[in-house]
Amino acid sequence: MVFLALLPALLSLLTLGAHYLRGGHWVPVALCLALAAALAIPRRWAAVLVQAALLLGAAEWVRPRVGL
């Protein structure tokens, strides 16, 4: 059941990694994969780290649409 709870975050990180992969940015792709692996760590700091990364990823997806 824990896997089902983490599935949206995992899919979001993989989609964000694909976004960077399409642009040829290898370091953010590696970070997204590392953060996906961090979902397996049952610690509070890992959850906060993934949440912060997903928040920055959301800003990355919104940025071109609002002209920032």
C-alpha positions as CSV (number, residue, x, y, z in Angstrom):
1,M,0.0,0.0,0.0
2,V,2.9,2.3,0.6
3,F,3.9,1.9,-3.1
4,L,0.5,3.2,-4.1
5,A,0.9,6.2,-1.9
6,L,4.3,7.0,-3.4
7,L,3.2,6.3,-7.0
8,P,2.1,9.9,-7.9
9,A,5.4,11.3,-6.6
10,L,7.4,8.7,-8.5
11,L,5.5,9.3,-11.8
12,S,6.0,13.1,-11.3
13,L,9.7,12.7,-10.8
14,L,10.0,10.5,-13.9
15,T,8.0,12.9,-16.0
16,L,10.2,15.8,-14.7
17,G,13.3,13.7,-15.6
18,A,11.9,13.1,-19.1
19,H,11.3,16.9,-19.5
20,Y,15.0,17.5,-18.7
21,L,16.1,14.6,-20.9
22,R,14.4,16.0,-23.9
23,G,16.4,19.2,-23.4
24,G,19.6,17.3,-23.1
25,H,20.2,18.4,-19.5
26,W,21.9,15.3,-17.9
27,V,22.5,16.6,-14.4
28,P,18.8,17.3,-13.6
29,V,17.9,13.9,-15.1
30,A,20.3,12.2,-12.7
31,L,18.9,14.3,-9.8
32,C,15.4,13.2,-10.7
33,L,16.4,9.6,-10.7
34,A,18.2,10.0,-7.4
35,L,15.2,11.6,-5.9
36,A,13.0,8.8,-7.2
37,A,15.4,6.4,-5.4
38,A,15.1,8.6,-2.3
39,L,11.4,7.7,-2.1
40,A,12.5,4.3,-0.7
41,I,14.1,6.0,2.3
42,P,11.6,6.1,5.2
43,R,13.0,9.3,6.8
44,R,11.4,12.7,7.2
45,W,14.3,14.5,5.5
46,A,13.9,12.4,2.4
47,A,10.2,13.2,2.2
48,V,10.9,16.9,2.6
49,L,13.6,16.8,-0.1
50,V,11.3,15.1,-2.6
51,Q,8.5,17.6,-1.8
52,A,10.9,20.5,-2.4
53,A,12.1,19.1,-5.7
54,L,8.5,18.5,-6.9
55,L,7.6,22.1,-5.9
56,L,10.6,23.3,-8.0
57,G,9.6,21.0,-10.8
58,A,6.1,22.5,-10.8
59,A,7.6,25.9,-11.0
60,E,9.7,24.7,-14.0
61,W,6.5,23.6,-15.8
62,V,4.6,26.8,-15.0
63,R,7.4,29.2,-15.9
64,P,7.1,29.1,-19.7
65,R,3.4,29.4,-19.6
66,V,3.3,32.6,-17.6
67,G,6.2,34.3,-19.2
68,L,8.6,34.5,-16.3
